[in-house]
Structures are given as C-alpha cells and as structure tokens.
Amino acid sequence: MFDVLFVLAGRAVTPAEALAAGAAAVAVLLLVILAAMWRLSRARAVAHAQDTVRALELERRLRELARIQAETAGRVQSMGETLAHRQGELARAVAERLDATSHRLGESMSSSARATHESLARLAERLAMVEQAERSLSDLSSQVLSLRQTLANKQARGAFGQARMEAIVADGLPKDSFAFQHTLASGRRPDCAIFLPGDPRPLLIDAKFPLEGVTAFREATTMEARKAAGQRLRSDLMKHVGDVAERYLVPGETQDIALIFVPSESVYGEIHEHFDAVVQDAFRRRVVLVSPSLLMLAVQMVQAIAKDARMREQADRIRAEVGALVADVARLRERVGDLGKHFALAGDDVAKVLVSADKIARRGTRLEQLEFEAPAPPAPALPVAANDERPAAE
C-alpha cells in the first residue's frame, strides 16, 4: 500500500491517497446530485401551485362565459321574435310595393321601348355621321402627316413657303404685274418680283425663311436650352436679313424696300413677341417681315395702285375721245347752220336740230373739263340723255 502509484507535481502519490481522494470526489458528487434533486422538486411544487391557480382562474372565466352565453341566448331569442314580426310586416310591404312597381314597370317598359327605338334610330344616324367624320379625320391625318414630312425636310419646307407665297401673289395680281424667279442685273434671282405701275423698279420678295431656329426655340424645355435657341434664332434672322438687304436692295434697279415672307402667322407673332429688336433692326435696313395676312394686304394695295393707274390711262383715252367728239359736234353745228341757211323754209325742224346740237356741244364741253382723278359712275348719264331727247322731240 505504500508503493508509489504516480508522481504529481514532484510528489509521490500512494494508492491509499488515491482511494481517499476518489471517495471524497464521490461524496461531493452525491451532494451535488441531492441539491439538484431538491431544487427540481421545489420547482415542480411551484409549477404545480401555478397550474392550480391557472385552473381556478380558467374555471372562473368558464362560469362567467356560461352566464354571458345564457344572457346572449335570451337576447337572441327576443331578437328572433322581433325580427320575425318585422319580417312579416316587411313581406307585406314588399308584396304591395312589388304589385305597384310591376304595374308602373309595365307602363314604363312600353314607353322605354318606344324611346329606345327612337334613340337607336338617332344613334344609327349619328353613327353614320361619326363614320363619315372618321373618314374625314383619317384623310386629314394623312394630310397632316404629309405636311409634317414636308416641314421636316428643309428643301420641301422651302418649296412649301414658296408655293404659299406664289399662291397669294397669283390670286391677287394680274399676270403682267409680277414674275417669279425674276433675274436681276447682278444675276441673282429673287423668289418673286412685283412691278408697280409707272415704276420700272420691282418690289422683291424672299420666301426662304429659316424655320430651324424657330423649331428649336419652341421645343426647348429648359431655360438654358431656350436661351441658346433664342440666340441661334436671332443670329439666323439677322444673317438672313443681311443677305436679303445685300442681294435685293439695288439702288436704281429695285425698290427701296424688300419683303421676307414668313409662311406661318404663329411664327410671325412669336418673332414679334420675343425678337422685336430684330424686327426693328430689319426695318431700319429697309427689310420688312410679312406674314401671309400682311402679304395679302400688300398685294391688295398693289392691286389698288394698278387699278388706279389703269383708270388714269382709260381716263386719258376718254378725254381724247371727248375732245374728238366736241370737234365733231362743232363741225356738225357749222354744217347744220349752213343747212339752215339753204333750207329757210324748214326753219322749225332745223331750229330743233340746232337746239339738240347745242345741248350735245355743251355736254361735250363739260365732259372735257372734268378731272378724272376717280372713276365717275356712268349710270346717271342715261336718264340725262333721255331728258335731253324729250325737249328736242317737242
């Protein structure tokens, strides 16, 4: 027993010491197990007490729920009786209402059938009108698409403005008052030249308006883009005005003013609203921007001037014819006087002829003295001539 079993930390351990240490360890382990079992039993007792309290609380709540259920059953029974009574009354009222409603419904159904038939007839007519309008809209959309494609192309857009300007000028002026693509002495060919009466210098019109800057100015979404587009449009306008002033204002060969045709009223209004300085500068350079309505007004003014010139030419011809008529009447007066001398026996008839001749001579003299600044209406001449014949006949 005193043999060394092993050496621990420099100390020899005998079997007796090892058995004593093992017995001590077993005792400690038993104590720990007993403490754990005591704690477990205590926890079980506490849990059993809690379960007992919960069971009592649940039983109390069940008794309360049973009481509430009994009261609810009584209330439901009384409500069932009340509902049954009211349901009977409602059934009678519904039956009466249904009878009255069925009678009114029969009458209204017949009237509704007639109204529906009339409405369907009108609807058919309107559908026919809608179908016709749809065809018109499809045609219009195709035309608008074609116009949009035309305006998207620069050359086609220029041809469109040229065609619109030519249509306005050709509709308002005679053929000898204008010329398209007229050639100047410098070899330049403006889009249109309008010839004023009595003046060999033509009034020139340019129809190539730059619309790219206007489109960019309209479609700008931000202030920076709008400002840049405005500067571009202002530069394009000033360059175009300068080109027109340089090419189409030739002293002694053309008029002192040239026109730039803007093919859109909205574009013309937007330029005047946002770029008035450009318009004023162009006017100082004797270049005027005109819209379609203003070009029509200018064409009407040229037409009035041409008409007045033609009336003056006709007035000169009338003056010459009246002078010849007065000379013929004077000769007639002399010859009638000679005839009166030779035919004294027919004095009364000759006197009447002389009276008529004197009246014709006086009227011719008044016609010769008239100022033909404005055309005189020819209608009053007929009753006066008729009045002159009556005294001669007498």
C-alpha positions as a Markdown table, in Angstrom:
| # | Residue | x | y | z |
|---|---|---|---|---|
| 1 | Met | 0.0 | 0.0 | 0.0 |
| 2 | Phe | 2.9 | 2.3 | 0.4 |
| 3 | Asp | 4.0 | 1.7 | -3.2 |
| 4 | Val | 4.1 | 4.9 | -5.3 |
| 5 | Leu | 1.2 | 4.9 | -7.7 |
| 6 | Phe | 2.3 | 8.0 | -9.7 |
| 7 | Val | 4.1 | 11.3 | -9.2 |
| 8 | Leu | 2.1 | 14.5 | -9.3 |
| 9 | Ala | 3.9 | 17.9 | -9.2 |
| 10 | Gly | 7.1 | 16.3 | -7.8 |
| 11 | Arg | 5.1 | 14.4 | -5.1 |
| 12 | Ala | 4.6 | 10.7 | -4.9 |
| 13 | Val | 1.0 | 9.6 | -4.7 |
| 14 | Thr | 0.3 | 6.2 | -3.0 |
| 15 | Pro | -2.8 | 4.0 | -3.7 |
| 16 | Ala | -4.3 | 4.9 | -0.3 |
| 17 | Glu | -4.2 | 8.5 | -1.0 |
| 18 | Ala | -5.7 | 7.9 | -4.4 |
| 19 | Leu | -8.6 | 5.9 | -2.9 |
| 20 | Ala | -9.2 | 8.7 | -0.3 |
| 21 | Ala | -9.3 | 11.3 | -3.0 |
| 22 | Gly | -11.8 | 9.3 | -5.1 |
| 23 | Ala | -14.1 | 8.7 | -2.0 |
| 24 | Ala | -14.1 | 12.5 | -1.4 |
| 25 | Ala | -14.9 | 13.2 | -5.0 |
| 26 | Val | -17.8 | 10.7 | -4.9 |
| 27 | Ala | -19.2 | 12.3 | -1.8 |
| 28 | Val | -19.1 | 15.8 | -3.4 |
| 29 | Leu | -20.8 | 14.4 | -6.4 |
| 30 | Leu | -23.6 | 12.9 | -4.3 |
| 31 | Leu | -24.1 | 16.2 | -2.5 |
| 32 | Val | -24.4 | 18.0 | -5.9 |
| 33 | Ile | -26.9 | 15.4 | -7.1 |
| 34 | Leu | -29.0 | 15.8 | -3.9 |
| 35 | Ala | -29.0 | 19.6 | -4.2 |
| 36 | Ala | -30.2 | 19.4 | -7.9 |
| 37 | Met | -32.9 | 16.9 | -6.9 |
| 38 | Trp | -34.1 | 19.3 | -4.1 |
| 39 | Arg | -34.2 | 22.2 | -6.5 |
| 40 | Leu | -36.1 | 20.1 | -9.1 |
| 41 | Ser | -38.7 | 19.1 | -6.6 |
| 42 | Arg | -39.1 | 22.6 | -5.4 |
| 43 | Ala | -39.6 | 23.8 | -9.0 |
| 44 | Arg | -42.2 | 21.1 | -9.5 |
| 45 | Ala | -44.0 | 22.3 | -6.4 |
| 46 | Val | -44.1 | 25.9 | -7.6 |
| 47 | Ala | -45.2 | 24.8 | -11.1 |
| 48 | His | -48.0 | 22.7 | -9.5 |
| 49 | Ala | -49.1 | 25.7 | -7.5 |
| 50 | Gln | -49.2 | 27.9 | -10.5 |
| 51 | Asp | -51.1 | 25.3 | -12.5 |
| 52 | Thr | -53.6 | 25.1 | -9.7 |
| 53 | Val | -54.1 | 28.9 | -9.8 |
| 54 | Arg | -54.5 | 28.9 | -13.5 |
| 55 | Ala | -57.1 | 26.1 | -13.3 |
| 56 | Leu | -59.1 | 28.1 | -10.8 |
| 57 | Glu | -58.9 | 31.2 | -13.0 |
| 58 | Leu | -60.0 | 29.2 | -16.0 |
| 59 | Glu | -62.9 | 27.7 | -14.1 |
| 60 | Arg | -64.0 | 31.2 | -13.0 |
| 61 | Arg | -63.8 | 32.5 | -16.6 |
| 62 | Leu | -65.8 | 29.5 | -17.9 |
| 63 | Arg | -68.5 | 30.2 | -15.3 |
| 64 | Glu | -68.6 | 33.9 | -16.5 |
| 65 | Leu | -68.7 | 32.8 | -20.1 |
| 66 | Ala | -71.6 | 30.4 | -19.4 |
| 67 | Arg | -73.5 | 33.3 | -17.7 |
| 68 | Ile | -72.9 | 35.6 | -20.7 |
| 69 | Gln | -73.9 | 32.9 | -23.1 |
| 70 | Ala | -77.2 | 32.4 | -21.3 |
| 71 | Glu | -77.9 | 36.1 | -21.4 |
| 72 | Thr | -76.9 | 36.2 | -25.1 |
| 73 | Ala | -79.3 | 33.3 | -25.8 |
| 74 | Gly | -82.2 | 35.2 | -24.2 |
| 75 | Arg | -81.4 | 38.3 | -26.2 |
| 76 | Val | -81.1 | 36.3 | -29.4 |
| 77 | Gln | -84.4 | 34.7 | -28.8 |
| 78 | Ser | -86.1 | 38.0 | -28.2 |
| 79 | Met | -84.4 | 39.5 | -31.2 |
| 80 | Gly | -85.6 | 36.5 | -33.3 |
| 81 | Glu | -89.2 | 37.1 | -32.3 |
| 82 | Thr | -88.8 | 40.8 | -33.1 |
| 83 | Leu | -87.2 | 40.0 | -36.4 |
| 84 | Ala | -89.9 | 37.5 | -37.3 |
| 85 | His | -92.6 | 40.1 | -36.6 |
| 86 | Arg | -90.8 | 42.8 | -38.7 |
| 87 | Gln | -90.1 | 40.3 | -41.4 |
| 88 | Gly | -93.8 | 39.6 | -41.7 |
| 89 | Glu | -94.5 | 43.3 | -42.0 |
| 90 | Leu | -91.7 | 43.8 | -44.5 |
| 91 | Ala | -93.0 | 40.9 | -46.6 |
| 92 | Arg | -96.5 | 42.5 | -46.8 |
| 93 | Ala | -95.0 | 45.9 | -47.6 |
| 94 | Val | -92.7 | 44.4 | -50.3 |
| 95 | Ala | -95.6 | 42.5 | -51.8 |
| 96 | Glu | -97.7 | 45.7 | -52.0 |
| 97 | Arg | -94.7 | 47.6 | -53.4 |
| 98 | Leu | -94.0 | 44.8 | -55.9 |
| 99 | Asp | -97.6 | 45.0 | -57.2 |
| 100 | Ala | -97.4 | 48.8 | -57.7 |
| 101 | Thr | -93.9 | 48.5 | -59.2 |
| 102 | Ser | -94.9 | 45.8 | -61.6 |
| 103 | His | -97.8 | 48.0 | -62.8 |
| 104 | Arg | -95.6 | 51.0 | -63.2 |
| 105 | Leu | -92.8 | 48.9 | -64.7 |
| 106 | Gly | -95.1 | 47.6 | -67.4 |
| 107 | Glu | -96.1 | 51.1 | -68.4 |
| 108 | Ser | -92.5 | 52.3 | -68.3 |
| 109 | Met | -91.3 | 49.3 | -70.2 |
| 110 | Ser | -93.6 | 50.2 | -73.1 |
| 111 | Ser | -92.6 | 53.8 | -73.1 |
| 112 | Ser | -89.0 | 52.9 | -72.7 |
| 113 | Ala | -89.3 | 50.5 | -75.7 |
| 114 | Arg | -90.6 | 53.3 | -77.8 |
| 115 | Ala | -87.9 | 55.7 | -76.6 |
| 116 | Thr | -85.2 | 53.1 | -77.1 |
| 117 | His | -86.4 | 52.6 | -80.6 |
| 118 | Glu | -86.2 | 56.3 | -81.3 |
| 119 | Ser | -82.9 | 56.6 | -79.6 |
| 120 | Leu | -81.5 | 53.7 | -81.6 |
| 121 | Ala | -82.7 | 55.3 | -84.8 |
| 122 | Arg | -81.0 | 58.6 | -83.9 |
| 123 | Leu | -77.9 | 56.6 | -82.8 |
| 124 | Ala | -77.7 | 54.9 | -86.2 |
| 125 | Glu | -77.8 | 58.3 | -87.8 |
| 126 | Arg | -75.1 | 59.7 | -85.5 |
| 127 | Leu | -73.0 | 56.6 | -86.1 |
| 128 | Ala | -73.3 | 57.2 | -89.8 |
| 129 | Met | -72.1 | 60.8 | -89.2 |
| 130 | Val | -69.3 | 59.5 | -86.9 |
| 131 | Glu | -68.2 | 57.1 | -89.6 |
| 132 | Gln | -68.2 | 59.9 | -92.1 |
| 133 | Ala | -66.3 | 62.1 | -89.7 |
| 134 | Glu | -63.8 | 59.3 | -89.0 |
| 135 | Arg | -63.1 | 59.0 | -92.8 |
| 136 | Ser | -62.6 | 62.8 | -92.9 |
| 137 | Leu | -60.3 | 62.6 | -89.9 |
| 138 | Ser | -58.3 | 59.8 | -91.5 |
| 139 | Asp | -57.9 | 61.8 | -94.6 |
| 140 | Leu | -57.0 | 64.9 | -92.6 |
| 141 | Ser | -54.4 | 62.9 | -90.5 |
| 142 | Ser | -52.8 | 61.6 | -93.7 |
| 143 | Gln | -52.7 | 65.2 | -95.0 |
| 144 | Val | -51.2 | 66.4 | -91.7 |
| 145 | Leu | -48.6 | 63.6 | -91.8 |
| 146 | Ser | -47.7 | 64.6 | -95.3 |
| 147 | Leu | -47.5 | 68.3 | -94.2 |
| 148 | Arg | -45.3 | 67.3 | -91.2 |
| 149 | Gln | -43.0 | 65.3 | -93.5 |
| 150 | Thr | -42.8 | 68.3 | -95.8 |
| 151 | Leu | -41.9 | 70.6 | -93.0 |
| 152 | Ala | -39.3 | 68.2 | -91.7 |
| 153 | Asn | -37.4 | 68.5 | -94.9 |
| 154 | Lys | -35.6 | 71.8 | -95.4 |
| 155 | Gln | -35.9 | 71.8 | -99.2 |
| 156 | Ala | -39.6 | 70.7 | -99.1 |
| 157 | Arg | -40.3 | 73.3 | -96.4 |
| 158 | Gly | -38.7 | 76.0 | -98.7 |
| 159 | Ala | -40.8 | 74.8 | -101.6 |
| 160 | Phe | -43.9 | 74.9 | -99.3 |
| 161 | Gly | -43.2 | 78.6 | -98.3 |
| 162 | Gln | -42.5 | 79.4 | -102.0 |
| 163 | Ala | -45.7 | 77.8 | -103.1 |
| 164 | Arg | -47.8 | 79.6 | -100.5 |
| 165 | Met | -46.3 | 82.9 | -101.4 |
| 166 | Glu | -46.8 | 82.3 | -105.1 |
| 167 | Ala | -50.5 | 81.3 | -104.5 |
| 168 | Ile | -51.1 | 84.6 | -102.6 |
| 169 | Val | -49.5 | 86.7 | -105.2 |
| 170 | Ala | -51.0 | 84.9 | -108.2 |
| 171 | Asp | -54.5 | 85.1 | -106.7 |
| 172 | Gly | -54.3 | 88.9 | -106.0 |
| 173 | Leu | -52.5 | 90.4 | -109.0 |
| 174 | Pro | -52.8 | 90.2 | -112.8 |
| 175 | Lys | -50.2 | 88.1 | -114.7 |
| 176 | Asp | -48.3 | 91.1 | -116.0 |
| 177 | Ser | -47.8 | 92.6 | -112.5 |
| 178 | Phe | -45.4 | 90.0 | -111.1 |
| 179 | Ala | -42.8 | 87.5 | -112.0 |
| 180 | Phe | -41.4 | 84.5 | -110.1 |
| 181 | Gln | -37.6 | 83.9 | -110.2 |
| 182 | His | -37.0 | 87.2 | -111.9 |
| 183 | Thr | -33.4 | 87.7 | -112.9 |
| 184 | Leu | -31.7 | 90.9 | -111.8 |
| 185 | Ala | -28.7 | 92.6 | -113.5 |
| 186 | Ser | -26.4 | 91.0 | -110.9 |
| 187 | Gly | -27.6 | 87.6 | -112.0 |
| 188 | Arg | -29.5 | 87.0 | -108.7 |
| 189 | Arg | -33.0 | 85.5 | -108.9 |
| 190 | Pro | -35.4 | 86.6 | -106.1 |
| 191 | Asp | -38.4 | 84.4 | -105.3 |
| 192 | Cys | -40.9 | 87.0 | -106.5 |
| 193 | Ala | -40.8 | 90.4 | -108.1 |
| 194 | Ile | -43.9 | 92.7 | -108.1 |
| 195 | Phe | -43.9 | 95.5 | -110.7 |
| 196 | Leu | -45.7 | 98.7 | -109.7 |
| 197 | Pro | -47.4 | 100.9 | -112.4 |
| 198 | Gly | -45.3 | 103.7 | -113.8 |
| 199 | Asp | -42.1 | 102.4 | -112.0 |
| 200 | Pro | -39.7 | 100.0 | -113.6 |
| 201 | Arg | -38.1 | 99.1 | -110.3 |
| 202 | Pro | -39.7 | 95.8 | -108.9 |
| 203 | Leu | -40.6 | 95.1 | -105.3 |
| 204 | Leu | -38.7 | 91.9 | -104.4 |
| 205 | Ile | -40.0 | 89.2 | -102.0 |
| 206 | Asp | -37.8 | 86.4 | -100.4 |
| 207 | Ala | -39.6 | 83.2 | -99.3 |
| 208 | Lys | -36.7 | 81.3 | -97.8 |
| 209 | Phe | -37.3 | 81.8 | -94.1 |
| 210 | Pro | -35.1 | 79.9 | -91.6 |
| 211 | Leu | -37.5 | 77.8 | -89.5 |
| 212 | Glu | -34.9 | 75.5 | -87.8 |
| 213 | Gly | -34.2 | 78.1 | -85.1 |
| 214 | Val | -37.9 | 78.7 | -84.5 |
| 215 | Thr | -38.5 | 75.0 | -84.1 |
| 216 | Ala | -35.6 | 74.7 | -81.6 |
| 217 | Phe | -36.8 | 77.7 | -79.7 |
| 218 | Arg | -40.3 | 76.3 | -79.4 |
| 219 | Glu | -39.2 | 72.8 | -78.3 |
| 220 | Ala | -36.7 | 74.0 | -75.7 |
| 221 | Thr | -37.6 | 72.5 | -72.3 |
| 222 | Thr | -35.1 | 74.4 | -70.0 |
| 223 | Met | -34.2 | 78.0 | -69.6 |
| 224 | Glu | -30.6 | 77.3 | -70.8 |
| 225 | Ala | -31.8 | 75.5 | -73.9 |
| 226 | Arg | -34.4 | 78.2 | -74.6 |
| 227 | Lys | -31.7 | 80.9 | -74.3 |
| 228 | Ala | -29.3 | 79.1 | -76.6 |
| 229 | Ala | -32.1 | 78.5 | -79.1 |
| 230 | Gly | -33.1 | 82.2 | -78.9 |
| 231 | Gln | -29.5 | 83.3 | -79.6 |
| 232 | Arg | -29.4 | 80.9 | -82.6 |
| 233 | Leu | -32.7 | 82.2 | -84.0 |
| 234 | Arg | -31.6 | 85.8 | -83.5 |
| 235 | Ser | -28.4 | 85.1 | -85.4 |
| 236 | Asp | -30.2 | 83.3 | -88.2 |
| 237 | Leu | -32.7 | 86.1 | -88.6 |
| 238 | Met | -30.0 | 88.8 | -88.7 |
| 239 | Lys | -28.0 | 86.8 | -91.2 |
| 240 | His | -31.0 | 86.3 | -93.4 |
| 241 | Val | -32.0 | 90.0 | -93.2 |
| 242 | Gly | -28.4 | 91.0 | -94.1 |
| 243 | Asp | -28.4 | 88.6 | -97.1 |
| 244 | Val | -31.7 | 90.0 | -98.4 |
| 245 | Ala | -30.6 | 93.6 | -97.9 |
| 246 | Glu | -27.3 | 93.0 | -99.7 |
| 247 | Arg | -28.8 | 91.0 | -102.6 |
| 248 | Tyr | -32.2 | 92.6 | -103.2 |
| 249 | Leu | -31.8 | 96.3 | -102.4 |
| 250 | Val | -30.0 | 97.6 | -105.5 |
| 251 | Pro | -30.2 | 101.4 | -105.9 |
| 252 | Gly | -31.8 | 102.4 | -109.2 |
| 253 | Glu | -32.8 | 98.8 | -110.0 |
| 254 | Thr | -35.1 | 97.7 | -107.2 |
| 255 | Gln | -37.5 | 99.3 | -104.8 |
| 256 | Asp | -36.1 | 100.8 | -101.5 |
| 257 | Ile | -37.9 | 98.1 | -99.5 |
| 258 | Ala | -37.6 | 94.3 | -99.7 |
| 259 | Leu | -40.0 | 91.7 | -98.1 |
| 260 | Ile | -39.2 | 88.5 | -96.3 |
| 261 | Phe | -42.2 | 86.1 | -96.3 |
| 262 | Val | -42.9 | 84.2 | -93.1 |
| 263 | Pro | -45.1 | 81.3 | -94.0 |
| 264 | Ser | -46.8 | 81.0 | -90.6 |
| 265 | Glu | -48.9 | 83.5 | -88.6 |
| 266 | Ser | -47.9 | 81.9 | -85.3 |
| 267 | Val | -44.2 | 82.1 | -86.2 |
| 268 | Tyr | -44.6 | 85.7 | -87.2 |
| 269 | Gly | -46.3 | 86.5 | -83.9 |
| 270 | Glu | -43.7 | 84.7 | -81.9 |
| 271 | Ile | -40.9 | 86.6 | -83.7 |
| 272 | His | -42.6 | 90.0 | -83.0 |
| 273 | Glu | -43.2 | 89.0 | -79.3 |
| 274 | His | -39.7 | 87.7 | -78.4 |
| 275 | Phe | -37.4 | 89.3 | -81.0 |
| 276 | Asp | -38.8 | 92.8 | -81.5 |
| 277 | Ala | -35.3 | 94.2 | -81.7 |
| 278 | Val | -34.5 | 92.1 | -84.7 |
| 279 | Val | -37.7 | 93.2 | -86.4 |
| 280 | Gln | -36.8 | 96.9 | -85.7 |
| 281 | Asp | -33.3 | 96.4 | -87.0 |
| 282 | Ala | -34.6 | 94.8 | -90.2 |
| 283 | Phe | -36.9 | 97.7 | -90.7 |
| 284 | Arg | -34.0 | 100.1 | -90.3 |
| 285 | Arg | -32.2 | 98.2 | -93.0 |
| 286 | Arg | -35.4 | 98.5 | -95.2 |
| 287 | Val | -36.3 | 94.8 | -94.9 |
| 288 | Val | -39.8 | 94.1 | -93.7 |
| 289 | Leu | -41.0 | 90.7 | -92.4 |
| 290 | Val | -44.6 | 89.9 | -93.6 |
| 291 | Ser | -46.9 | 87.1 | -92.6 |
| 292 | Pro | -49.5 | 85.6 | -95.1 |
| 293 | Ser | -52.2 | 88.1 | -94.0 |
| 294 | Leu | -49.8 | 91.0 | -94.3 |
| 295 | Leu | -48.6 | 89.8 | -97.7 |
| 296 | Met | -52.3 | 89.6 | -98.8 |
| 297 | Leu | -52.8 | 93.2 | -97.6 |
| 298 | Ala | -49.7 | 94.3 | -99.5 |
| 299 | Val | -50.9 | 92.5 | -102.7 |
| 300 | Gln | -54.3 | 94.2 | -102.3 |
| 301 | Met | -52.6 | 97.6 | -102.0 |
| 302 | Val | -50.5 | 96.9 | -105.2 |
| 303 | Gln | -53.7 | 95.8 | -106.9 |
| 304 | Ala | -55.5 | 99.1 | -105.9 |
| 305 | Ile | -52.5 | 101.1 | -107.3 |
| 306 | Ala | -52.5 | 99.1 | -110.5 |
| 307 | Lys | -56.3 | 99.6 | -110.8 |
| 308 | Asp | -55.9 | 103.3 | -110.3 |
| 309 | Ala | -53.2 | 103.5 | -112.9 |
| 310 | Arg | -55.3 | 101.7 | -115.4 |
| 311 | Met | -58.2 | 104.0 | -114.7 |
| 312 | Arg | -56.0 | 107.0 | -115.3 |
| 313 | Glu | -54.9 | 105.5 | -118.6 |
| 314 | Gln | -58.6 | 104.9 | -119.5 |
| 315 | Ala | -59.4 | 108.5 | -118.4 |
| 316 | Asp | -56.8 | 109.9 | -120.8 |
| 317 | Arg | -58.3 | 107.9 | -123.6 |
| 318 | Ile | -61.8 | 109.1 | -122.6 |
| 319 | Arg | -60.5 | 112.7 | -122.6 |
| 320 | Ala | -59.1 | 112.3 | -126.1 |
| 321 | Glu | -62.3 | 110.7 | -127.4 |
| 322 | Val | -64.4 | 113.5 | -125.8 |
| 323 | Gly | -62.2 | 116.1 | -127.5 |
| 324 | Ala | -62.8 | 114.4 | -130.8 |
| 325 | Leu | -66.5 | 114.3 | -130.1 |
| 326 | Val | -66.5 | 118.0 | -129.3 |
| 327 | Ala | -64.7 | 118.7 | -132.6 |
| 328 | Asp | -67.3 | 116.6 | -134.5 |
| 329 | Val | -70.1 | 118.4 | -132.8 |
| 330 | Ala | -68.6 | 121.8 | -133.7 |
| 331 | Arg | -68.4 | 120.8 | -137.3 |
| 332 | Leu | -71.9 | 119.4 | -137.1 |
| 333 | Arg | -73.0 | 122.8 | -135.7 |
| 334 | Glu | -71.4 | 124.7 | -138.6 |
| 335 | Arg | -72.9 | 122.3 | -141.2 |
| 336 | Val | -76.3 | 122.5 | -139.6 |
| 337 | Gly | -76.0 | 126.3 | -139.7 |
| 338 | Asp | -75.2 | 126.2 | -143.4 |
| 339 | Leu | -78.1 | 123.8 | -143.9 |
| 340 | Gly | -80.3 | 126.2 | -142.1 |
| 341 | Lys | -79.4 | 129.0 | -144.4 |
| 342 | His | -80.2 | 126.9 | -147.5 |
| 343 | Phe | -83.4 | 125.5 | -146.1 |
| 344 | Ala | -85.1 | 128.5 | -144.6 |
| 345 | Leu | -88.4 | 127.0 | -145.4 |
| 346 | Ala | -87.8 | 124.2 | -142.9 |
| 347 | Gly | -86.8 | 126.6 | -140.2 |
| 348 | Asp | -88.7 | 124.9 | -137.4 |
| 349 | Asp | -87.2 | 121.5 | -137.9 |
| 350 | Val | -83.7 | 123.0 | -138.4 |
| 351 | Ala | -84.2 | 125.0 | -135.1 |
| 352 | Lys | -84.9 | 121.8 | -133.2 |
| 353 | Val | -81.8 | 120.2 | -134.7 |
| 354 | Leu | -79.8 | 123.2 | -133.7 |
| 355 | Val | -81.1 | 123.0 | -130.1 |
| 356 | Ser | -80.1 | 119.3 | -129.9 |
| 357 | Ala | -76.7 | 120.1 | -131.4 |
| 358 | Asp | -76.2 | 122.9 | -128.9 |
| 359 | Lys | -77.0 | 120.6 | -126.0 |
| 360 | Ile | -74.6 | 118.0 | -127.2 |
| 361 | Ala | -71.9 | 120.6 | -127.6 |
| 362 | Arg | -72.4 | 121.9 | -124.1 |
| 363 | Arg | -72.4 | 118.4 | -122.6 |
| 364 | Gly | -69.2 | 117.5 | -124.5 |
| 365 | Thr | -67.6 | 120.7 | -123.2 |
| 366 | Arg | -68.5 | 119.7 | -119.6 |
| 367 | Leu | -67.1 | 116.2 | -120.2 |
| 368 | Glu | -63.8 | 117.7 | -121.5 |
| 369 | Gln | -63.5 | 120.0 | -118.4 |
| 370 | Leu | -63.9 | 117.1 | -115.9 |
| 371 | Glu | -61.0 | 116.0 | -113.6 |
| 372 | Phe | -60.6 | 112.2 | -114.0 |
| 373 | Glu | -59.0 | 111.6 | -110.6 |
| 374 | Ala | -61.6 | 109.0 | -109.7 |
| 375 | Pro | -63.9 | 107.0 | -111.9 |
| 376 | Ala | -67.3 | 108.7 | -112.4 |
| 377 | Pro | -70.3 | 106.4 | -112.2 |
| 378 | Pro | -71.8 | 106.0 | -115.8 |
| 379 | Ala | -75.4 | 105.3 | -114.6 |
| 380 | Pro | -76.7 | 108.9 | -114.2 |
| 381 | Ala | -75.7 | 109.6 | -117.9 |
| 382 | Leu | -78.6 | 107.6 | -119.3 |
| 383 | Pro | -81.6 | 109.5 | -117.7 |
| 384 | Val | -79.9 | 112.8 | -118.6 |
| 385 | Ala | -79.6 | 111.8 | -122.2 |
| 386 | Ala | -83.2 | 110.7 | -122.2 |
| 387 | Asn | -84.3 | 114.1 | -120.8 |
| 388 | Asp | -82.3 | 115.8 | -123.5 |
| 389 | Glu | -84.2 | 114.0 | -126.2 |
| 390 | Arg | -87.6 | 114.9 | -124.9 |
| 391 | Pro | -87.3 | 118.7 | -125.5 |
| 392 | Ala | -85.8 | 118.0 | -128.9 |
| 393 | Ala | -88.7 | 115.8 | -129.8 |
| 394 | Glu | -91.1 | 118.5 | -128.7 |
